[in-house]
Amino acid sequence: MAYRDTDAAAQWYCDVLGFEIALKFNNPGSNANFYFVRDPAGTCFIEIIAMPEGDDTQLGDIRTAHVHVAFNVEDMDEAVAELESKGVKLEGPPVRSGENILLFFRDPEGAPLQLVQRAKPL
């Protein structure tokens, strides 16, 4: 989810909903901290990233990946084959991001979704 003030958003999830910060980092080229916050049961994460400065229209751009749900997968190649076998249109090939592999696609309503193969669990 994209926010203008990522620090305040992460704190809100912790204070109001009982989430905890699992990971905090500064994305290169950004002045904002990015976060992964984990729900109290430890079953899901919300990724909190910075909204583009002064241009809310970029929220629909899949390349910025602002509003999306991400699913962890153990084997990206297997996951891609499964999606393609079901006729899912991918937004491009899987890409490396550090040690992780990412893939974007959309649900039937056009909402962006992401698969993530992580080198290390959060």
MOMO-V814656 format. One record per residue. N is the residue number from 1. RES is the residue in one letter. SS is DSSP state (H for helix, E for strand, L for the rest). PSI is psi in radians with two decimals (none if undefined). Layout:
n:res:ss:psi
N:RES:SS:PSI
N:RES:SS:PSI
This chain:
n:res:ss:psi
1:M:L:2.45
2:A:E:2.38
3:Y:E:2.64
4:R:L:-0.63
5:D:L:1.63
6:T:H:-0.59
7:D:H:-0.81
8:A:H:-0.67
9:A:H:-0.80
10:A:H:-0.72
11:Q:H:-0.67
12:W:H:-0.81
13:Y:H:-0.66
14:C:H:-0.85
15:D:H:-0.73
16:V:H:-0.72
17:L:H:-0.03
18:G:L:0.26
19:F:L:2.92
20:E:E:2.64
21:I:E:2.07
22:A:E:-0.56
23:L:E:2.38
24:K:E:2.31
25:F:E:2.83
26:N:E:2.08
27:N:L:2.29
28:P:L:2.35
29:G:L:0.08
30:S:L:2.58
31:N:L:-0.07
32:A:L:2.59
33:N:E:2.52
34:F:E:2.63
35:Y:E:2.68
36:F:E:2.10
37:V:E:2.44
38:R:E:2.41
39:D:L:2.82
40:P:L:-0.54
41:A:L:-0.19
42:G:L:0.39
43:T:L:-0.24
44:C:L:2.81
45:F:E:2.63
46:I:E:2.26
47:E:E:2.18
48:I:E:2.01
49:I:E:2.94
50:A:E:2.39
51:M:L:2.52
52:P:L:2.36
53:E:L:2.13
54:G:L:0.17
55:D:L:1.43
56:D:H:-0.28
57:T:H:-0.32
58:Q:H:-0.11
59:L:H:-0.48
60:G:H:-0.03
61:D:L:2.00
62:I:L:-0.48
63:R:L:-0.50
64:T:L:-0.35
65:A:L:0.75
66:H:L:-0.89
67:V:L:1.92
68:H:L:2.84
69:V:E:2.30
70:A:E:2.46
71:F:E:2.28
72:N:E:2.43
73:V:L:2.63
74:E:L:-0.54
75:D:L:1.84
76:M:H:-0.73
77:D:H:-0.76
78:E:H:-0.74
79:A:H:-0.73
80:V:H:-0.79
81:A:H:-0.71
82:E:H:-0.79
83:L:H:-0.83
84:E:H:-0.60
85:S:H:-0.36
86:K:L:0.18
87:G:L:0.28
88:V:L:2.26
89:K:L:2.16
90:L:E:2.65
91:E:L:0.10
92:G:L:3.12
93:P:L:2.86
94:P:L:2.52
95:V:E:2.61
96:R:E:2.42
97:S:E:1.67
98:G:L:-2.19
99:E:L:-0.11
100:N:E:2.82
101:I:E:2.29
102:L:E:2.59
103:L:E:2.34
104:F:E:2.55
105:F:E:3.11
106:R:E:2.66
107:D:L:3.09
108:P:L:-0.41
109:E:L:-0.07
110:G:L:0.06
111:A:L:2.36
112:P:E:2.40
113:L:E:2.75
114:Q:E:2.47
115:L:E:2.47
116:V:E:2.14
117:Q:E:1.92
118:R:L:2.42
119:A:L:-0.64
120:K:L:2.34
121:P:L:2.63
122:L:L:none
